Structure formats: structure tokens, C-alpha cells
Amino acid sequence: MTSADPLVLGIESSCDETGVALVRGNTLLADVTASSMDEHVRYGGIIPEIASRAHLEVMVPTIDAALDAAEVTLADVDAIAVTAGPGLVGSLTIGASAAKALALALGKPLYGVNHVIGHACVDQLVHGDFPERVMALVVSGGHSSLLLVNDIARDVRQLGQTLDDAAGEAFDKVGRLLGLPYPGGPHIDALARDGNPHAIRFPRGLTAPKYAETHAYDFSFSGLKTAVARYVETERDAGRDLNLPDIAASFAEAVVDVLTAKTLAACQRNNIDTLVIGGGFSANSQLRDKAAARCAEAGIALRIPPIRYCTDNGAMIAALGSAVVRAGVAPSSLTFGVDSAMPLNVISV
């Protein structure tokens, strides 16, 4: 961090977390998050209207708390970054409206940035600037995306994505099948630590030779979810008790095996020697262990930020905002619209 680096206020509101952070260069000065997760638990999933109302209620207090934590004022802010997409339209609109109001009132440049790319960029706050080219695997409840990052502020290319359920989404659905509380990911992860990951051979989606050309870097977990459901049904029909740790471990192994195998193949074919993994599902212990082992074997440097940066947060948006500002990217118009399906080659609008 230098005194010449801009002070960037980042606002994240793509789903159920209201995140506000302040970053100067690659130094995080404050990161405050207000979550409405507890309000969604009884429904077993995110209710968009509840999430939007929660953002509306906590946006100003969260901004104030971040400014207080960083010991700065709005007058000190040089630029404002906000999630423009992808995400829930209502939630995105609340964050974008707040950011536009601040930018207009303060006369500061505004940057609408990509939520998914922010999940990768936040690693720069921990491990420093990326080397010239990196591979980024972003895995969460809504996204499973493989990105070739030539320049985090200017040139990101999507190599692969999920064709149905994202990794985190599959964990939530399987958690529901097993009678686990929502969200299912952390509960399956905890169970899996006591199970045998090779007890049940669940299918690996899109890994057959026929997909080598058309879906080399794409993911599919819907069939895996169905296979788990059929296994559970068969065991119950036969009157056998379910071995939840073995089911959880075998299911998780199927997911992380595909994620890491395809990602490492993409690194090797594109001569990439650094892999960044981000997103909420990057907190999964089996994914971290499998990625570490396979990267070490392949001679690829692995970068995964601490778990506090894995879920949605303002730091990831402030980090990406800082990167695009320092790269000299033109600000967004105050009239930009949010995009629930924002393409992953769009870094800022």
C-alpha cells in the first residue's frame, strides 16, 4: 500500500449478504458483513424478497460500520465499486442504488464489477498481486466457473462452467436428501471427515471420453445428485441404516475429484503454473486437500484465501474495484443496469 493508491469503497449485495469494505491498493482496511441467512433457514433456501428487504434495512448501517472500522469518512473515498452481477436482481438493485447515490453525492467515480471475478480477486488481499497469468476456479452455491485470468482488471476468459447445479447447490440438495440442516455444505463437510470417500462409487459428470472436446472444462452435478437420491432410496427400501459419513464422503469425493481433475488439466494445457480457488465452496476441506495434493504433484502453485474471504463479502468487490481503478479502466455510467446473468468475460461495466 502506498499513499498514492486510491481508497476504494466496495459494496456487495448479490444474494443474502450485505458486505461493505474499504481497500487501499491490496490492503484491506475494513470489512463488515450483515447476513440474512438466519431468515432463510426455515425455508430451506434463499427467498429473494426477504434478501432484498434485508439489504435495504442494513445497507446504511453497514456502510457506517465499515467507515468507522477503517477510521475514514466518505470524503476520504476515491472510488466506489459495487456488484453489478451476476446475482438476484432485487438484491443487486439495492446495492447498485446505494452505490450510485453515494457516487453522485460525493462526485466520485463508480465501478460496477463482476461478483464471480471478485471471488478470485480477493486473494490478492492475502497473497499479493497475481502473476501474469493464473487459472481461477470459482465454486459456490450459484457458480462453478473455470476462468483463465490474463489480467484481473482487463482480460478474463471463461473456459468452463456448470451446465446445471453448481457445486454448492448440489451440496445443499444432497444435504436435504440426507435430512441435514440448510445450508447443507458445512454439514456434509463435517460428516465427510469421518467417512470413507471410496465406500460408494458415485458418477463423475462429463468425464466420459465423448465429452473431451465439447465439455472438457464444464461441470455437471445434477446426475450425481440423482445418483445419491437413488442410493438412499435403495438402502431405505432394503431396510438398511444409512451410513451418513460414508455417503457424505463419497459424494464430496465425486464432486472434488471432477473439479480438481478438470482444473488441473486446464492449467497444464494452457501452461499455467498458478491456480486460485475462491467462492463459498472453496471452504470445503476435501476440495482444499485434494487441490493441494494434485497441485503439489503437478508443480502448480495453489492460492486459496482464508475461509473468511470465501463467502460473499465486501472485500472481494473492493479488491476488484481497486484493481480496475489502478489499471486505469474507465468508470461505469451512473445509468448502468444490474445483470443477473452477467457474462464472466465482463469484469466491469
Buried (B, 14 or more C-beta within 10 A) or exposed (E): EEEEBBBBBBBBBBBBBBBBBBBBBBEBBBBBBBBBBEBBEEEBEBBBEBBBBBBBBBBEEBBEBBBEBBEBEBEEBBBBBBBBBBBBBBBBBBBBBBBBEBBEEBEBBBBBBBBBBBBBBBBBBBBEEBEEBBBBBBBBBBBBBBBBBEEBBEEBEBBBBBBBBBBBBBBBBBBBBBEBEBBBBBBBBEBBEEBEBEBBEBBBBBBEEEEEEEBBBBBBBBBBBEBBBEBBEEBEEEEEEEBBBBBBBBBBBBBBBBBBBBBBBBBBEEEBBBBBBBBBBBBBBBBBEBBBEBBEEBEBBBBBBEEEBBBBBBBBBBBBBBBBBBEEBEBBEEEBEBBBEBEBEBBBB
